[in-house]
């Protein structure tokens, strides 16, 4: 029986580019349909059925974005890749937000293009395709240390840009590990105080008796051990930004003094008789619900209202799973460089584990997990086995995944991979047999034996 070839549609106003893609797509096992750009293509899309389309972004009569929208209206299952000789972060973000699979610059990176076509040919679903992310793509969605391609994070970044020049106080809320300090630093960098000092203070790190001196400073002899006068964090941050993390841990007795400092800019050193005027932007952060804390009498209502003039709420990682591949790609690149590893990506099995884990510790937990996995890695591709080991070495909890999340100590024989599984593993790692063996979770010797048995050696 003849096998039906998947269809690749190429739309470009340059005939030479169409011919190049037709040759490459044919070599990749696709039936290729080439069409020049123009208004006629929009009506033709209703009858053209393709598995994947590659579309030039800039064409004389119609834009690639318009073609992307028309393709998705006509056939939502078709995966669209945009290409352009005039790449920009803004157009990449718009393209991906509108559902583009990827965004390639001209001249085309045919290795990357081939990987995308291979994924389509292998019949992966759309989410798995979106997980095939490299660190270059991840960097396009980086914003002052935060990474997010989804609508939640893009809206957050827009809010920070608008508020940074104006907000004198702000309250950043979110679960542990969501990146509240990164938001505070972004507000500082994008505001008018970026040339002055940014000071961070964890309100849970000091005992109550010393916290006033830490914030407001003290005079010489103000208490036992105060052998010298010392400026507090408010004075040190004069003209700049003071970030108060875990503000919900601040003792009630200190909250009234903090309110005066925030409201009027008056700070008084412990042991001093006169206050001092300072100009400080105060950004507070908490993982608690401060309105509940106010109702319970543990947090002053007036201080809450003063800090909450502007609230920036960070989403939990479980609420933005579309960002996990981009975060993972960026972290793997970071740790590959730090540890001197040759890592270039993450295997599909490892991607599935990362995508399906619950991440109660949010981005911080994901980062720590990938740091451990990169330490364990010995190949070019981060494998499922290495991510399993990193997850099991973390909080000691089960991982929500379609693959059993246990440490890679096997109690039953590993089933021998079939021909398709072996060939796909080799394709993913560029033919590196040692890396393919690691990805399949078998020894190199066993992998060579399997190659011989399948006639693939």
C-alpha positions, 0 to 999 in steps of 0.5 A, spaced: 500 500 500 502 506 498 504 511 504 501 518 503 506 523 504 505 529 508 503 536 505 508 542 505 505 548 503 510 554 501 508 561 500 513 566 498 514 572 493 521 569 491 520 564 486 528 562 488 526 561 495 520 556 493 524 552 489 529 551 494 524 549 499 521 545 494 527 541 494 528 540 501 521 538 503 521 533 498 528 530 501 524 530 507 519 526 505 513 531 503 509 533 497 511 540 496 506 545 494 509 552 492 505 558 491 507 566 490 504 571 495 498 575 493 491 576 494 489 570 490 492 565 496 487 567 501 481 564 497 485 558 495 487 556 502 480 554 503 481 548 498 489 547 499 490 542 505 497 542 508 500 539 514 505 544 515 506 551 511 512 555 511 510 563 509 514 569 508 512 574 513 513 580 508 510 580 501 507 586 497 500 584 496 498 580 503 502 580 509 505 573 512 500 574 518 494 575 514 496 568 511 497 565 518 490 567 520 487 565 514 490 558 514 488 557 521 481 559 519 481 554 514 484 549 517 486 549 524 490 543 524 495 546 519 502 548 523 505 554 520 512 557 520 513 564 518 520 566 515 523 573 514 529 577 512 527 582 517 527 579 524 525 582 530 522 581 537 516 584 536 514 580 530 516 574 533 512 575 539 506 577 535 507 571 530 507 566 536 501 569 540 497 568 533 499 561 533 505 560 529 509 554 530 516 557 529 519 564 526 525 563 522 530 568 519 532 568 512 537 565 510 533 559 513 537 555 518 535 548 514 537 544 520 532 547 525 527 547 519 528 540 518 527 538 525 520 542 525 518 538 519 521 531 522 516 532 528 510 534 523 512 527 519 512 523 526 505 525 527 506 529 534 501 533 536 501 541 537 503 541 544 509 537 543 511 541 537 511 547 541 516 544 546 521 543 540 524 550 543 531 552 542 535 557 547 535 562 541 527 562 541 527 562 548 531 569 548 526 572 544 521 572 550 526 574 555 524 580 559 529 583 565 530 576 567 523 573 566 521 569 560 514 568 558 511 567 551 504 566 553 498 571 554 499 571 562 506 573 562 506 578 556 500 582 559 505 582 565 510 585 562 506 590 559 503 592 566 511 593 568 512 597 562 507 602 563 507 602 571 515 603 572 515 610 570 510 612 575 509 608 581 512 610 587 510 604 591 508 597 589 505 590 592 508 584 588 504 578 590 505 571 588 506 564 590 514 562 592 518 561 586 514 565 581 520 571 581 517 577 585 524 580 586 525 580 578 519 584 577 521 589 583 528 589 579 524 590 572 520 596 575 527 599 578 530 598 571 525 601 567 523 607 572 527 614 573 531 611 579 535 606 575 542 609 576 541 609 583 541 603 588 536 597 588 536 594 595 533 588 597 531 586 604 528 579 606 523 581 612 523 574 615 531 574 615 531 578 622 529 577 629 524 582 631 529 586 636 534 588 630 529 589 625 528 597 626 535 598 626 536 594 620 531 598 616 532 605 619 539 605 622 541 606 629 546 611 633 552 610 637 550 607 643 543 606 642 543 599 644 548 594 647 553 592 641 552 599 637 559 601 637 558 605 631 552 609 628 550 606 622 545 608 616 539 603 615 536 600 609 532 606 607 537 611 608 542 607 603 536 607 598 535 614 598 534 616 591 533 609 589 529 603 590 528 598 597 525 591 595 521 588 602 520 581 600 516 577 605 512 583 607 507 579 611 512 577 616 513 584 618 512 584 626 506 589 627 510 593 632 514 595 625 508 596 621 506 603 623 513 605 623 514 603 616 507 606 614 510 613 616 517 612 612 513 610 606 507 615 607 512 621 608 519 619 607 521 620 614 525 615 618 528 616 625 535 612 627 534 608 633 537 612 639 536 619 635 531 625 637 530 627 630 527 624 623 531 624 617 527 625 610 529 620 604 526 619 597 525 612 596 521 607 592 518 602 596 516 595 593 513 590 597 512 582 596 509 577 599 506 570 598 500 571 603 493 574 602 494 580 605 487 582 605 486 575 609 492 577 614 488 584 615 482 581 617 485 576 622 489 582 625 496 580 623 497 586 618 495 593 618 490 595 614 492 602 613 499 600 611 496 594 606 492 600 602 498 604 602 502 599 599 497 596 594 496 602 590 499 598 585 498 590 585 502 586 580 500 579 581 504 573 578 501 567 575 503 560 578 507 556 573 502 551 573 497 556 570 502 558 564 505 551 561 506 554 555 512 557 558 515 551 560 519 549 554 522 556 553 524 557 561 527 550 560 531 551 554 534 558 557 536 554 563 539 548 560 543 553 556 545 557 562 547 550 566 551 547 560 555 553 559 556 554 567 558 546 567 562 546 561 557 541 558 555 540 550 548 540 551 544 543 546 537 541 547 532 536 551 529 530 549 522 529 548 521 524 554 524 529 558 520 535 555 514 531 557 516 530 564 517 537 565 511 539 562 506 535 566 510 536 573 506 540 578 511 545 580 509 547 587 515 551 587 514 554 581 520 557 576 525 556 582 523 549 582 524 548 575 530 551 575 533 547 580 531 541 577 534 542 571 541 544 574 541 537 577 539 534 571 545 538 567 550 536 572 548 528 571 548 529 563 553 526 559 551 527 552 548 532 548 541 531 549 538 532 556 534 525 557 528 523 560 532 518 565 536 524 567 530 529 568 527 523 572 533 523 577 533 530 578 526 530 580 526 524 584 532 528 588 528 534 589 522 534 594 521 527 594 514 527 591 511 523 585 511 527 579 504 527 575 506 524 568 504 519 563 511 516 564 512 513 571 516 518 575 521 514 579 528 514 580 531 510 574 533 504 578 529 498 574 526 492 577 524 489 570 527 488 564 527 494 559 523 492 553 527 492 547 526 498 542 523 497 535 525 500 529 521 506 529 523 508 536 531 507 534 530 511 528 527 516 531 532 517 537 537 517 532 534 523 528 533 527 534 540 526 536 543 527 529 546 520 529 550 520 535 549 513 537 552 514 544 546 519 545 541 515 542 542 510 547 542 514 553 535 517 551 533 510 550 535 508 557 540 503 555 547 501 555 551 503 549 553 496 548 546 494 548 544 499 543 549 496 538 546 489 539 539 492 537 542 496 531 545 489 529 539 485 530 535 491 526 540 491 520 541 498 522 548 498 524 
